[in-house]
Amino acid sequence: MTTRTNRAKSNGSEPLKQLTYLASALKAPRIIEAAARLADHARDAGWTHEEYLAAVLDREVAARNASGAQLRIRAAGFAARKTIEEFDWDAQPAVRQQIAALASGGFLTEARNVVLLGPPGTGKTHLATGLGIAAAHHGHRVLFATATEWVTRLTETHRAGRLPQELTRLRRYGLIIVDEVGYLPFEQDAANLFFQLVSSRYEHASLILTSNLPFSGWGGVFGDQAVAAAMIDRVVHHADVLTLKGASYRLRNRGIDTLPSIRTQDTAD
């Protein structure tokens, strides 16, 4: 009796050893945990072999996707991790439905852009970051930086004679986020480099831009009305333009009602 029991244990351990080896060879160690966790349930529920295998592999794929998303989020360079779910919708109820639709990621597959306009402190960066994090969860590579930081990067690659290669590399990212367009004006050379970034992604990959200025004020930022007009034309041709309104959340309960503001109501100016 003891010999038979030992033989059964030995026989049962062989498939486990083989499974451990195969999972390691596939670089899928979570398969072992999922297989063990689901085995009893599969037997009790009368699953077929195919159903059991599909369930185990589904757990592995889900875990890989989650792990991959975290890697993409870390690589994106967000100033802070802020999700759509954490946003205070009481302050911006008018754009909630549009943001929810954008968070599904459809605009990325269509190479559409998103422009968030509004005064400081109304949540533009939070929403841009949240959409970027959602994009990472959908499997897209994302890069985040302020407009000034993007111009610095492009200037450095231009001086090194690698601008065309850099623009080609950036086009492989499903989403680039440009925060704070308009906070600081650009010199002519910088404006031209920024235009090349926008132009290289036109109808190929998505941009999210945030700005405290209406489009009519972008000429002053880029130092050239013609460059600004050409840039806006490419950005908004396939874009969702959302205008955020209200007072800065940073000033709540501070005894300050308003900041010096720039009109943003006419986004199509």
N, C-alpha and C positions, 0 to 999 in steps of 0.2 A: 504493500500500500504506500509506504513511504517512498519507495523507488519510483512508483507511478506518479506520485505528486511532484517529486523533484524533476521528473522528466517533463511533466506538464509545465512547470515553472520555467524550465530550460527552454522548452519550445516557445513559450510565450515571450521570453526575453529576446529571442532571435529577431522577430519582426521589429521590435522596438530598437534594437541595435542597428538594424538595417535602415529604419526610418531616421534615426539620429544621424547616421552617415549620409543619407541622401539629402536631408535637410541642410546639413553642413555643406555638402557639395554644391547645393543650389543657393547657398548663402541666404537661407530662409529659416533661421533657427526658431522663429515663432511657430512654425508648423508643428513642432513637437508639442508645445503647450496646447495649441488648438486641438490637435488630434486627441490628446489625452483628455482634455476637458469635454470634448464632444462625443467621445466614444460611447460612454454609458447612455447618454441621451439618444444617440443614434440607434443603439440596440433596443432600448425601451420603446422608441417611437417607430421602430420597424423601417428605418431608412434603407434605401437601396445603397449599394456601394457608390453609385454615381452621386447620389444626394450627399452622402457623407464626405466624399472627396471635394465636391463643390463647396460645401460649408467650410471645410478646413482651409481651402485655398482662398475663399472669400475673406476669412479672417486675416490671412497673410497679406492680401492685397490692400485691405483697409488699413492695416498697420503700416504698410510701406507708404501708402499715400499720406497718412498722417505724419510719418517721419520725414518724408520728402517735403511736405508743406512747411514743416518747421525749419528745415534747411534753407528753403527758398525765402522764408520770412527773415531769417538771420542774415542771409546774403543781400537782402534788398536795401539795407542801410536806413531803415526807418528811424526817425529821430526818437520816437517812442511807439510802443505797440498800443494801438487804439483800435478797437473793433467797432463794427457797425452796431452790434448789440449794446455796446456801452454808451452810445451817443444819447444825449438828452434831447429827445424829440419834442418835448414841451416847448423848447425854444425855437424849433424849426419844423413845425408840423407840415408846412406846405410842400416840402421836398421829400417827405418820408416815403411816399409811394414810388417816386422816381428812383430814389436811392435803393430801395428794396429790389426793384427791377434790375438796376445796374449790378447789384451784388450777385445776381445769378450768373454773371459772366458773359452774357450774350454779346455785349458790345465788343468784347475782346476778339471773339471769333469773326466779327464783322469789321475789325480794324477801325472801330469808331472811337472818337475821343470824348472826354468829359471835361467841361470847364466849370469851375466853381468860383463864382464872383460874390463879393460881399465885404462889408467892413471888417476890420480886425476883431478877433474874438468871437466870431459867429459860427465857428466850427468847420471851416474849410479844410484845414490841415487834418483834423480828426477824420472827416469823411473821406478825404483822399487816401489817408493811411488805411482806413477801414476797407475801402474798395481794393486797395493794394493787397491787404491780407487775404481778403476773399478771393482775389485772383490767384494768389499763391496756393490756396486750398483747392482751386480748380486746376492746378497743374501748370500755371503760367509762371515764367521767370519775371521778376519785378525789380526795378531799380528806383530808388527815391533820393532826391536831393533838391535843394533850393535852386532857384534860377541862377543865383550868383555862383553856387557851387558847380552847376552844370557848365556855365561859361568858363570857369577856371579850368575844369577838366578838358574842355574842348580847346582852350587856348594852349594848354600844355601839349596836347597831342598834335595840334597844328604846328607849333614851333618845332616839334620833333619830326615833322614830316609824315605823320601817321594818321592824319585826320580821315582820309577815305577809308582806311582799314578800321578805324575806331567807329565810324558811322555804320559800317557794315556789321561790325560786332554788336553794336547796340540794337540794330534792327532785329537781331535774333531774340531780343527780349520782348515778350508779349506785351509788357506794359512798362512805360517810363512815366514817373510822376515828377512834375516840375512845380515845386511849391514857391509861393511868394513872388510871382511875377509882378513887377511894378514897385516893389519896396525900394529898390535902388535902380537908378538909370544906368544904361549900358553905353559904352563908347561904341563908335561905328564898327570897329573890327569885331567887337564882342557880339554886337547885334547881328552881324552877318554870320557869325559862327552859330548863333542860336537859331537863325533862320535855316541854316543847313541841317541842323538837327531835326527841326520840324518838317522840313521838306523831305528828308530821307525816310521819314516814317509815314508820309502821306499815303493812305490807302494800302499800307503794308502792315502796320502795327499801331497799337493804341498809345495815346498820351492822356494823362490827366494833368490839367493845369489849374492852379489856384491863383487868384489875384484880388487885391483890394480895389482895383481900378476897373471902370467900364472899358469896353473895347476902344471907345473914343479917346481914352487917355493913354493908350499903348504907344502912340506915336512919340510922345514925350519920353517914354521909357527907352525906346529903341533908337531915338535920335533921328528917325527918318520915317516920315509918313508913308512913303512908298513901301519900305521894308515891312513896316507894321501892317499895312493893308494886305500885302502878299501873304504874310504869316497868318493873319486872322482868317483870310480866305481859305487857306489850307486846313487850319485847325477846325473851323466851324462847318466846313462843307459836309462832313460826316460827324456830327457831334451832338451831345446833349449838353445844353447850357443851363445851369441852375444858379439862381440868384438867392443868396441867403440874406436875411434882413434882421434888424434888431440891434440891441446893445451888446457890448462885449460881455461874455460870461465871466471874464476875469475881473470885471468891475462890480459884479453883484455884491451887494452888502458892503460896498466901499464908500458909499456916499457920493459917488460920481455917476451922473446920469448918462453923459455922452462924451464921446471923443471927437476931435476934429475929423470930419468925414469927407469922403468924396462920393459923389452921386453914382450909384450902381444900378438904378432902376432900369435905365434904357440899355440893356445888355447888347442890343444890336447896333448901338451908335457906331 
